[in-house]
């Protein structure tokens, strides 16, 4: 008797007393009740944003806070500190965000090859949502975010989050606002992985440096 036959024999014996009649369960197509907590605790808008910043930093993202008026100058400074020659730009990125920066802009194009994208050091995008309880950014491929690959190849990603309209407390709240048919990318900190020795390595399958800019009316 082969190993396969022994395993199948055990399965048949384990199922021998299971009735063939359908169990009293809702059909597969029927929605599953979702009566779990939608968020953990009650927080004000300011407390939710503070929690987001705390959890982002805990994942080793670099968090900045600024106003709409100061955003172009902050992005200019962040890019100047990295010194990139080229910056990837999604097609719908608000032009004023890079109005103070001067690196050569590389536009997100379908014909761009991985080799071409690998020459670009930085990318600047918006986001769809940010989740405070998990410190997660969600990108959905909207015009201010571009294709998924442009946020995976460059080593430096600057992601702008509009506060408070793009900040939610929890994953359930995020799922209610996201379109499941869009190409969703969930980002919690810079790309990182650990080998069998638990040595952490960053930048293997995404940006080594993630900078998140929280843009609010008063910069808080």
C-alpha positions as CSV (number, residue, x, y, z in Angstrom):
1,X,0.0,0.0,0.0
2,X,1.4,3.4,-1.0
3,X,1.5,6.5,1.3
4,X,-1.3,8.0,-0.8
5,X,-3.6,5.0,-0.3
6,X,-2.9,5.0,3.5
7,X,-3.7,8.7,3.8
8,X,-6.9,8.4,1.7
9,X,-7.9,5.4,3.8
10,X,-7.6,7.4,7.0
11,X,-9.7,10.2,5.5
12,X,-12.4,7.7,4.5
13,X,-12.5,6.1,7.9
14,X,-12.7,9.6,9.6
15,X,-15.6,10.5,7.4
16,X,-17.4,7.2,7.7
17,X,-20.0,8.5,10.2
18,X,-20.6,11.9,8.5
19,X,-24.1,12.0,7.0
20,X,-24.5,12.8,3.4
21,X,-27.4,15.2,4.0
22,X,-26.6,18.9,3.9
23,X,-26.0,20.5,7.2
24,X,-28.2,23.3,8.5
25,X,-26.0,26.2,7.3
26,X,-26.6,29.3,5.2
27,X,-25.9,29.1,1.5
28,X,-22.4,30.0,0.4
29,X,-23.7,33.1,-1.4
30,X,-25.4,34.4,1.8
31,X,-23.6,37.2,3.6
32,X,-21.8,36.2,6.8
33,X,-22.9,38.2,9.9
34,X,-20.2,40.6,10.8
35,X,-21.1,41.5,14.4
36,X,-17.5,42.0,15.6
37,X,-16.2,45.3,17.0
38,X,-15.7,47.9,14.3
39,X,-13.0,49.7,16.4
40,X,-11.3,49.2,19.7
41,X,-12.4,52.1,22.0
42,X,-13.7,55.5,21.3
43,X,-11.2,58.1,20.0
44,X,-11.4,61.6,18.8
45,X,-10.2,62.6,15.3
46,X,-6.9,63.9,16.8
47,X,-6.4,60.8,18.9
48,X,-7.0,58.6,15.8
49,X,-4.4,60.5,13.8
50,X,-2.0,60.3,16.8
51,X,-2.5,56.5,16.9
52,X,-1.8,56.3,13.1
53,X,1.4,58.2,13.5
54,X,2.5,56.1,16.4
55,X,1.8,52.8,14.6
56,X,3.5,54.0,11.4
57,X,6.6,54.9,13.4
58,X,6.5,51.5,15.2
59,X,6.7,49.9,11.7
60,X,9.8,52.1,11.0
61,X,8.1,54.5,8.7
62,X,9.2,58.1,9.0
63,X,6.2,60.3,9.8
64,X,5.9,64.0,9.1
65,X,3.1,66.4,9.8
66,X,2.5,69.6,7.8
67,X,-0.2,71.9,6.3
68,X,-1.3,72.1,2.7
69,X,0.6,75.3,2.2
70,X,3.8,73.8,3.5
71,X,3.5,70.5,1.8
72,X,5.5,71.4,-1.4
73,X,8.4,72.7,0.7
74,X,8.4,69.6,2.9
75,X,8.5,67.3,-0.1
76,X,11.3,69.4,-1.6
77,X,13.3,69.0,1.6
78,X,12.7,65.3,1.8
79,X,13.8,64.8,-1.8
80,X,16.8,67.0,-1.3
81,X,18.0,65.0,1.7
82,X,17.9,61.8,-0.5
83,X,19.3,63.6,-3.5
84,X,17.5,61.6,-6.2
85,X,18.2,62.4,-9.8
86,X,14.8,61.0,-10.9
87,X,11.4,61.0,-9.1
88,X,8.5,58.8,-10.3
89,X,5.2,60.7,-10.6
90,X,1.7,59.2,-10.9
91,X,-0.4,60.8,-13.7
92,X,-2.9,62.3,-11.2
93,X,-0.5,63.6,-8.6
94,X,-1.5,67.2,-7.7
95,X,1.1,69.4,-9.5
96,X,1.5,71.7,-6.5
97,X,2.9,68.9,-4.4
98,X,6.2,69.0,-6.4
99,X,6.0,72.7,-7.3
100,X,9.1,73.4,-5.1
101,X,11.1,70.4,-6.0
102,X,13.5,70.2,-9.0
103,X,14.5,66.5,-9.7
104,X,13.7,65.1,-13.1
105,X,10.2,63.7,-13.1
106,X,9.6,60.2,-14.6
107,X,5.9,59.7,-15.4
108,X,4.2,56.4,-14.7
109,X,3.8,54.8,-18.1
110,X,2.6,51.3,-19.1
111,X,5.6,50.9,-21.5
112,X,8.2,51.6,-18.7
113,X,10.3,48.5,-18.2
114,X,11.5,47.2,-14.8
115,X,15.0,48.2,-15.8
116,X,13.9,51.8,-16.4
117,X,12.0,51.9,-13.1
118,X,15.0,50.6,-11.2
119,X,17.0,53.7,-12.2
120,X,14.5,55.9,-10.3
121,X,15.4,56.5,-6.6
122,X,12.1,58.0,-5.3
123,X,8.4,58.0,-5.8
124,X,5.8,60.4,-4.5
125,X,2.1,59.3,-4.2
126,X,-1.1,59.9,-2.5
127,X,-3.1,57.1,-0.9
128,X,-6.7,55.8,-0.7
129,X,-6.9,55.4,3.1
130,X,-4.7,55.1,6.2
131,X,-5.7,52.7,9.1
132,X,-4.8,54.0,12.5
133,X,-5.1,50.7,14.5
134,X,-2.8,48.8,12.2
135,X,-0.6,51.6,10.9
136,X,-1.4,50.7,7.4
137,X,-1.6,52.7,4.2
138,X,-3.9,51.4,1.4
139,X,-3.3,52.3,-2.2
140,X,-5.9,51.5,-4.9
141,X,-4.2,52.5,-8.1
142,X,-6.1,55.9,-8.4
143,X,-4.5,58.6,-10.5
144,X,-2.6,60.1,-7.6
145,X,-1.1,56.7,-6.8
146,X,-0.4,55.1,-10.1
147,X,0.4,51.5,-10.9
148,X,1.3,49.2,-8.0
149,X,4.8,48.6,-9.5
150,X,5.9,52.2,-9.1
151,X,5.6,52.0,-5.3
152,X,7.5,48.7,-5.2
153,X,10.6,49.3,-7.3
154,X,12.0,52.7,-6.1
155,X,14.0,52.5,-2.8
156,X,12.3,55.6,-1.4
157,X,8.5,56.2,-1.2
158,X,6.9,59.5,0.0
159,X,3.2,58.9,0.7
160,X,0.9,61.8,1.4
161,X,-2.2,61.2,3.6
162,X,-4.9,63.8,3.8
163,X,-6.0,64.3,7.4
164,X,-8.7,63.7,8.6
165,X,-10.7,62.6,5.5
166,X,-8.4,59.7,4.6
167,X,-7.8,58.3,8.1
168,X,-10.0,55.6,9.6
169,X,-9.7,53.8,12.9
170,X,-10.0,50.2,11.9
171,X,-9.8,47.6,9.1
172,X,-13.6,47.1,9.1
173,X,-14.1,50.8,8.6
174,X,-11.5,50.8,5.7
175,X,-13.2,47.8,4.0
176,X,-16.5,49.7,3.9
177,X,-14.9,52.6,2.0
178,X,-12.6,50.6,-0.4
179,X,-13.6,49.2,-3.8
180,X,-12.8,45.5,-3.8
181,X,-12.5,45.5,-7.6
182,X,-9.5,47.9,-7.5
183,X,-5.9,46.7,-7.2
184,X,-5.5,47.3,-3.5
185,X,-2.0,47.4,-2.0
186,X,-1.7,47.4,1.8
187,X,1.5,48.8,3.2
188,X,2.5,48.6,6.9
189,X,6.0,50.2,7.1
190,X,9.0,49.8,4.7
191,X,9.5,46.5,2.9
192,X,11.1,44.0,5.4
193,X,11.7,40.3,5.8
194,X,13.6,38.0,8.1
195,X,15.6,34.9,7.3
196,X,15.8,31.7,9.4
197,X,18.3,33.5,11.7
198,X,15.7,36.3,12.2
199,X,18.0,38.9,10.7
200,X,15.8,41.7,9.5
201,X,16.5,42.9,5.9
202,X,14.7,45.9,4.5
203,X,14.1,46.7,0.8
204,X,13.9,43.2,-0.6
205,X,10.4,43.5,-2.1
206,X,9.6,47.2,-1.9
207,X,11.0,50.5,-0.7
208,X,13.7,50.5,1.9
209,X,12.5,53.9,3.2
210,X,8.9,54.9,3.6
211,X,8.1,58.5,4.5
212,X,4.5,59.3,5.4
213,X,3.3,62.9,5.3
214,X,0.2,63.7,7.2
215,X,-1.4,66.8,5.7
216,X,-3.9,68.6,7.9
217,X,-5.5,72.0,8.2
218,X,-3.1,73.0,11.0
219,X,-0.4,70.5,10.5
220,X,-1.4,68.5,13.6
